[in-house]
Amino acid sequence: MNRVLYKIQGESMATGAAAGNRPPTAREALDAAIARFQQRNALSLELHRKATKTLPGGNTRTQVHTTPFPVYMSSGTGYQVTSEDGHTYTDLVAEVTVSVYGHSNPVIRDAITTAFDNVGLNLGATTVYETTLAEALCSRYDLEQVRFTNSGTEANLHALVAARAYTGKRKIVVLGGGYHGGLLIFRGGEVAVNNVDQADWIVARFNDLDSVRGAIQQEGVAAVLVEGLQGVGGAVPASVEFMRGIEASARDAKVLFILDEVMTSRLAPGGLASIYGLKPDIMTLGKALGGGLAFGAFGGRADILSIFDPRLDRSLPHHGTFNNNTLAMIVGHAGLTRIFTPEVCKQLNATGDILIRRLAAISTGTKMSFTGIGSIIGSHFTQAGLQTIERETPEVTELKDLFWYEMMEEGFWVLRDGRIALMIGTPQDELEKFVRAVEAFLQRYGHLVQVDQSR
């Protein structure tokens, strides 16, 4: 591909070392990619400008905002999404792990139709569909009991309420780089300004067991809340020893161990807990398990969950108009039991493991590297070309941004932060094309991604 990237003194500069031209700097390459992006997505810019009149910043979800403006999607079918500008992409965002079923699975469609035709929406009462889904989740994820919410954020908030009520303590140990919902963010080891309970967090280091042990032993700790693979932190997995050490330390200190599986429940038939051999006191769930609809859940030990039993005196209220909405109950059950069976789950994540190895092989020796487990993958650009990343790490943002723009031009929709999530039904040849696109990117910008060995 002899793509024109930049013009210097009136001459076109291609990606290769064209005669008489110097290779572009990272800034020049990025500026050229942005210019091409603006040309390709003129309608999205127009729609964005219109949206800013009624929506602050033009949207209502921070994560999907991108600069200089977001791409507006018009539709999704199977493993693809199509933009308002008419470009069709292989979807490697998968709605940040939600869309494990793709965008038009017939089983999901039939479940939605069944809910409309035979049941109705939001009956304002208890239904058998709650029990059906609860039984499936408890069996699949080794839970004694479960309660439903509308999102993973809500699931984590209610899990923390349960932990504080059960222990009579308030402090919660979390890990730097962690994300447990829109009000529970710990990027860079800091408590986000919009977090709830500002004074009640103790932030320890990810993949540093001594740091976590020290935090757990502090006075007034109710629980430790962790992800086994940090999503927003870059799809960086914890070590098995680290996770098992946290669980053991929590048990010794009589602190509750809460495992956030909102994203990672898709990584194995029993979630990440089954991969690492963990038995959390409380597990939080969400995203894919709603079948593509708004959904969350928290479950675990019955003696803890009984805090919410309305038959008991002094029980905690757990309100939520849509907690048990029939649509999510029916669709979630159909997705989990009829599509995302244990065998399909294993196959999807085996495909992801192979993809991670392929990507790692072609990026060895460059500033690019890949992390992840199975169907959740992170791409990284570090100055030193770190091939092993143990926690949230500073990155070369110009290269990271350039990768995002270039992958779109190649027909692949990935998250701006470089994360990838796989969905059922993506053809193998599309994943092969993605590997080749990444390899071509590294070759095209070899002068930018090569690690400086003199440092």
C-alpha positions, 0 to 999 in steps of 0.5 A: 500500500503506497498511501500518501501520508503527508506533504513536505515542501510540496511533495507527497510523502508515502508510507514507504521511504520514497526516493527523495523523501524522509519518512514522516514523524509520528505527528506527521503520520497522525495528522495525515491519518486524521485528515483522511478520517475527516474526509471519509466521515463528513456525514458523521461530523455533520451529525456530531455538530447537530448532536452538540446542540442538545447533548453535552459534547454530542453524546451521552456515553463518554467512552464512545466519544473520539476526537476530532469527532465520533463515527456515527454507526447506522446499523449492525448485522452479524459481525459487522457494523456500518457507519452513517458515512457508508463504511462497513467494518468488521466489529472488534469492539463488540460493544465492549464485550457485550455483543458476544452474540453479534448484532442480529442473532436469530435466537436473540431476535426470537426471544425478543419477539416471544417476550413481546408476543407472549409475555409483555413488558414490565409487568410490575410484578414477580415473574417466573422468568427471574427464577429461570435466569437465576437458576441458569446463572447460579449453575453456570457460575457456581453461585448460591443466590443472585439478584438482578440490576440494570448494569454492571455499575449497579451490580458492583454498587449493590455488592459493596452495599452488601459487603458493608452491611454484612461486615459493619465496616466501610473501607474497600480495597481496590486496585490501580487501573481498575474500573468497576462502573461509571462511578467506580473508576481508579485509573492511574491509581487515583480515585476518580472525582466522580466516584462515590464514597470518596473517603472509603477507598484504599487503592493498592497496586495491581499484580503486587500481592504485598501491596494488596495484603498491606491494604487488606490489613488496614483498619475498617476494611469490609471487602476487596473488589478486583478484576482478574483482567483489567478491562479499562486498564488495557486488558491486562490479566492478573497472575494466578498467584496474585488472585489466589493470594488476594482470596487467601489474604481476604479470608485470613482477615475476614474481609469479603472477596468480591470478584468483578466478572462483568466483563470476564464472565465470557472468558470461560464457561464458569467465568474467570473464577473457574480459570483461576480456581477462585470462590469469591464471596460475591461475584458481579456480572453484566454486559454479555449476559443480558443478551445485548440488553441492559443487565447486571447481577450480583450473587454468591453466598446465601448468608450475604445475599439474605441481607436483601431478603424482604421477608426478614426484619431489617432487610436492606431494600433493593429497588429498581423498576427494571431489575426484573424486566421481562425482556432482559430476563427472557433474552438473557436466558436464551443467550446463555443457554441456547447460544453461549453454551459452555462448548461455544464459550470454549471455542470462542476463547480458544480462537482468541488465545490463538489470535493473541499469540499470532499478534504477539509474534508479529509485534515482537521487537516493536513498541507494540504488544498485546495482552489479554485472555481469550476473547478480550485483547488489549493492544499497547504501544510502549517506548521500551517495547514491553512484551510483558505488561503487568499493570496499567502502563504509560503509552505512546499515544501518537502511535496508539491513535495512529493505529486506531485510524489506520485500522478503520481504513483497513475496515476494522472497528476497534476501541480507541484505547486499543482493546478488542473483543471477539464475537460469535460468528466472525469468520476466521478469514476476517481475523486473518485479515486483521492479523495481516492489517496489523502486520502491514501497519508495523511494516508501514511505520517500521521507523516509528515502531522500532524500539531504540536499542541504544536506550 
